[in-house]
């Protein structure tokens, strides 16, 4: 049986069965017309899967979604493509939740941006992250959400990496760093296994916030292996999915003082009803969007790619091909600084 990156078994499911389960799970939440629209958009992907020999959702990965996007872009305009990819992201996220698709595929799905349209889901830019951090610092200081967002943004680490950080063994506030350690035998592997192990420097400000979180707001819990996690819930170690929920919650525009780009009323919006529904906000962002934003901010700050690669445990080629969102003009202007005085 296939396994997801966190070690949990995936269960075989055909694309059409996955659509049926999705429709049944959401028929009480969505208007009939909306649900029909979702079904139509998802069916386009299912038809593409049929044409390409994919009959098990376990086999769907980020490359497949990208190939579908390229194929679909030849058939429809940008607005329609955006709607298709937005709905596909929601459906794939649902499939991840029922152990049909490996975690992380949904967050890899990129929608084309529209001029004057909603916020870019694929990346959290520095300006937006700064606004969110300012809000958290003032209104939710040293809460678990504050700590999770700050660490994900400042370190650029994966959610799975933060999930595995232990309080006593991996957090070194006096020396201002945390450690990423591969511990597959006790449920917290790193994506690149032992090659991903590293020490990650954090700022004095972040250390102070962590200290206050540990003293005031951290649930004093151990996990099933008697380890003491840094990020806890009342039940023990916070799951990777819980960390993603925190990211979705704090990145909702209405959460940090912006008007809703969709014109929704926060009092009745389904994405505000609970912490677990925040991902239903079309303008919220997941943990991978934070990672992309952090990487882009590092590169914008002219930090050498080799240094960024080591800090974030990502190959330099991948860094350039997948995570570098700077335009060619922006790259040129940064290079110019090195040669102006020659």
N, C-alpha and C positions, 0 to 999 in steps of 0.2 A: 504493500500500500504506500503511495507517495507520502512524503513528509514535508511539512512547511518548514521554513527556516528556524522556527522556534522549537521544532521537534514534535509538534502535534500532528497526528495523522489526518490526512485529507481523505474525504469520502467521495467516491465516484458519483458524478451527477452530470447528466446530459444538459446542454444549453437550454433546451426547451423545458426540461423539468425545472431547471433553475428559474426560468421566467415564470412558470406556473406558481412556484413557491413564493416568488417575489410578489406577484399579483395578489395572491391570497393574503400575504402578510400585510399588504398596504391598502387593501380594498376599503378598510374602515377609516383610513387616514386621508386618502386622496379622493377628490371629486372624480366621478366616473369618466368624464372627458379627459382629465389629467392622466388617469391611469391608462386609458386607451392610448394616449399619446406616448406614454412611457413604453407601452407594449409594442407600439409601432417602431419606435426608435431602436429598442433592444432587438426586435426581430431582424432589423437590417444587419446587426452584428451576427445573429444566429445564422442567417443565410450565408454570410461571409464565412463563418466557421464550417458550414456544410460544404461550401465550395473548396475549402482548404483542408478538409479531412480532420477537423477537430470535433470530436464527439464526446469529449469529457472536459468539464470545466477545470479539472485538476491540471490540465495541460495548457491552460490559457496563461500567458505571461505578458510582460510589458511590450515585448517586441511584436507579439500578435496584435495587440491593441494599436500599436503604432502603424503596422501594416494596414490594418482596417481603416485607420484614419486617413492614410494616404490614398487608399482606394476610394473612400467615400468623398474625399475632397475633390475628386474628378467629376463627381456627379451632382453635387449640391453647392449652394453659396455658403459664405462664411458664417452667416447667422444660423442657417440650418445645421451646418457642421458643428457649431458650438453647442446647439441644443442636443444634438446626437451624443457628443462626447460628455456633456454634463450629465445626461441621463445614464450613459454607460458607466460613468464613474460611480454613481449612486448604486447601480445594480451590482457592479463588481464588488463594491464595498459590502453589500448585503451578502454576496457569495462568500466573501472572506469570513464573514461572521458565522456562516453555517458550515465552515470547513470544506468548501468546494474549490476555493482559489487561495493560493498562497498569500499571506499578508504582504502588503506593500504595493500590489499591482494597481489598486485603485488610486493610490497617491501618485503613481507614475503617469497617470493619464493626463495629458495636457490638452486644454481647450484653446482654440484660437481666441485672442482678445479682440474686442470690438472697440473702435474709437468712441469715446464718450459712454462706453458701456460699464459693466460691473468690474469690480476689482479683479486683478489677475490672480487666479487660484494657484498657479503653478509656482509662484515664488512670492515670498514676503519681502518686499524691499526694505531697505534700511530705514527710510522715513516712517513707514508703517510700524515696523518693529519698535522704533523709538517712542512712538505715540502709545503703543500698547504697554511698553515698560514703564512709561511715565504714569499711566493710569494704574497699573498694578502696584507701583511703588507708593502711590498716594492712597489708594482705596483698598488694596488687598495685599498689603505688605507682608512678606514672609509666609504667605499661604503656600500650599503645595502647588497651586497653579502658577503663582509668581516664580517659585523656585524652578519648576519644570520649564516654563517659557524662557526664563533667563539663562538657564544652563544650555538648553537646546540652541538658543540664539548665539550665546557667547562662544560656546565650544563647537557648534555646528555638528555635534555628534548625532548618530542615529538614535531613535527612540529605544531600540533594543540595547544599545550600549548603556544609556542612562538607566534603563530597567535593571541592569545587572550590577550597578554600583552599590557596594556595601558601606555602611556607615563607618565602622571601625577600621576596616582593612584598606579601604579605597579613598577615603576622604581625608585630606591632609591640609587643614585650614591654616596651620602655622606656616607651612611652606607654600601655601596657595596653589594647590593642584589636586586633581582627582585622578584616579587610575581606572583604565579600562582593562579588565581581566577576563580571559576566556575560561568559563567554568561550565562546560557542557554537562558534566556529570551531576550538577545540581541545578540544572534548568536555565542557566543564563549564558548561552554561547554567544560569541561575537561572530559577525557575518564572515569575516576573514580569518576566523579561528585564532590561533596563537599569533599569527602575523599581524592581527589587529590590536594586540596588546600595546598599550602606550600610556605615558603620563601626559595629562592635559592641564596646562596652566590655566588658572582662573584669576580674575582680578580681586583686588582687596575689597572692593564694594560687594562683589558676589560672595566672597568669604563671609562678610559681615551678615549678609542676608541669610546665607546658609546657617550660620551660627544661631541667628534668631529663630529661624524655622525649626531647627533641631531642639532648641530650648523651649519653644512655645507651641508649635503647631504640628510637629511630627507625631504621628501615631507610634507609640512605643511597642513595636511588634517585631516578631521574627517570622521567617517564612518556614515552609515545611521541611527545610533542611537545616533549621536552627541558625540560619544566617540572619544578620541584621541589615535590612535594606535601607538605603538612604531615603528613597521615595516609597512611602507606605500608605496603605489605606487601613480602614478598621479591620480588614481581614488578613493583612500581612503585606507581602510585596505587591506594590501596584503593578498591574499587568501592562503590557505594551499597549493594549487597546485603551486602557484607562489613560495612559499618557497622551494618546492621540485625542481622546475626548477632551482632555484639558486644553490641548492646542486648539481644537475646533471652537471650544467655548470662548477663550479669551481673544480669538481673532475675529469673532463676529463683530462687524462694524458698530452695531448698537451697544456692544459691551464696553467699548472704550470711547464713547461720546460722539460717534459719527451718525449721521442720518442713514437710514437704511437705503442702500442703492436700489432695492427692489420696491420701495414704497410701502413696506409692510408695517403693520401696527405691532410693536413688541408685545403688547398685552395679549394678542391672539396668535402670534406667529408660532408655528409648531416647533421651530428651532430654538425657542426660548423656554419651552415648557419644562425641560429638565436638562441636566448636564449631559445625559446620554443622547439627546436629540440635537445637539448643537451642530453636528455634521450635516444636518438637513438645511442649514443656511447656505445658500448658493455662494456667499462671499466669505465663508469661513475657510480656514486653511489648515491643512494637516501638518504633521511633523516633518514630512519630507519637503514641503514648501518652505519651512523654516530653515532646513538644512541648505536648500538651494540659495535662499536669501543670504544666509551667513557666508557661504562660499563666495557668492558674488560680491558681498561687502568686503571680504578679505582681498579679493582680486582688485576691486576698485581702489582699495587703500594701498595698492602697489606692493602687497606682500608677495614674495616670490612663490611661484607655483609649487616648487619643491617643498617649501615650508608648509603651505596649505595642505598639500598632499599628505605629508606626515601627520599633521595635526588631526586631520579628518579621516584618516585611514581610507584614502581613495587613490587609485592609480592616477598618475599625471595625465595620461591620455584620456581617461574617463573624465577627469576634471575639466579638461579643455573641450571635450566633445559633448558632454551631457550637462555640466553644471555652470559653464561660463556663459552668462546671459548678456555680457557686454556686447555692444555693437562693434563693428570693425572700426568705426570712427572713434569710439571711446578707447579702444585698444591703441589706436594710432596716437591719440593725444597723450596717453600715458607713456608710450615709447618716446615721444618727442622730448619729454622732460630729460631723458638721458642724454640727448644729443644736442640740445640747444646751446650748451656752453662749450662745445668742441670747436 
